[in-house]
């Protein structure tokens, strides 16, 4: 378990990357991989770790922010592996709580 100081909490919408992004460069310069636990957000600094909680089922995942969101209506865009852990592959978009971890 990752322990640390909680810096901020934001509620908003989460979506996940399509397979067309596999292997492409992220804003941080890393190569995007659906199998890694990563996310894109304009609200958190690149390299920040956040805990994402699916409000409807209370499932959570910790991801590293390594890219920027293109859709202004989405708080965080997640890799497929992170979306699967949260249980929203079939829905495509869900309401989440995102907690920044120091």
C-alpha positions in Angstrom: 0.0 0.0 0.0 1.2 3.4 -0.9 1.2 5.7 2.2 1.6 9.4 2.0 0.2 12.9 2.6 -3.1 13.5 0.9 -2.8 16.8 -1.0 -6.1 17.3 -2.8 -9.4 15.5 -3.7 -11.4 16.2 -6.8 -14.7 14.6 -8.1 -15.3 14.3 -11.8 -15.6 12.1 -14.8 -13.2 9.3 -15.8 -12.8 7.6 -19.2 -10.1 5.4 -20.6 -7.8 5.4 -23.6 -8.7 3.6 -26.8 -6.3 1.0 -28.1 -5.2 3.5 -30.9 -2.9 5.2 -28.3 -0.9 2.0 -27.5 2.8 2.6 -28.1 2.5 6.4 -28.6 4.4 8.9 -26.6 2.7 10.6 -23.6 3.2 14.2 -22.6 5.9 13.0 -20.1 7.8 11.3 -22.9 6.9 7.8 -21.7 5.5 5.2 -24.1 1.8 4.6 -23.4 0.9 1.0 -22.5 -2.6 -0.2 -21.8 -1.2 -2.8 -19.3 0.4 -0.1 -17.1 -1.5 1.8 -14.4 -1.3 5.3 -15.7 -3.6 8.2 -16.3 -3.9 11.6 -18.1 -5.1 14.7 -16.3 -4.9 18.4 -16.7 -5.4 19.0 -12.9 -2.3 17.2 -11.6 1.4 17.6 -12.4 3.1 15.0 -14.6 4.7 12.3 -12.4 2.0 12.7 -9.7 0.5 9.5 -8.2 -3.2 9.6 -7.6 -5.8 7.2 -6.1 -8.9 6.9 -8.3 -12.1 5.7 -6.7 -15.1 4.6 -8.6 -18.0 6.2 -6.7 -20.6 3.7 -7.8 -18.7 0.5 -6.5 -16.0 1.9 -4.2 -13.2 0.1 -6.2 -9.9 2.0 -6.3 -6.6 2.0 -8.2 -3.4 4.0 -7.9 -2.0 5.5 -11.1 0.8 7.7 -12.3 -0.2 10.8 -14.2 2.0 10.8 -17.4 -0.2 12.5 -20.0 -2.7 15.3 -20.5 -6.4 15.0 -21.2 -7.8 16.1 -24.6 -11.5 16.2 -23.5 -12.2 19.2 -21.2 -15.2 17.4 -19.7 -13.0 14.6 -18.3 -11.0 14.8 -15.1 -8.9 11.8 -15.8 -8.3 9.4 -18.7 -7.0 6.0 -17.6 -5.2 3.1 -19.1 -7.4 0.0 -19.8 -5.8 -2.0 -17.0 -6.7 0.8 -14.5 -10.3 1.0 -15.9 -10.7 -2.8 -15.6 -9.7 -2.6 -12.0 -12.3 0.1 -11.4 -14.9 -2.0 -13.2 -16.0 0.4 -15.9 -14.9 -1.1 -19.2 -18.5 -1.6 -20.4 -19.7 1.8 -19.3 -16.9 3.8 -20.8 -17.2 6.8 -18.5 -17.9 7.0 -14.8 -17.9 9.5 -11.9 -14.8 9.2 -9.7 -13.1 10.7 -6.8 -9.4 11.4 -7.4 -7.0 11.9 -4.4 -3.5 13.2 -5.0 -0.9 11.3 -3.1 2.5 12.8 -2.0 
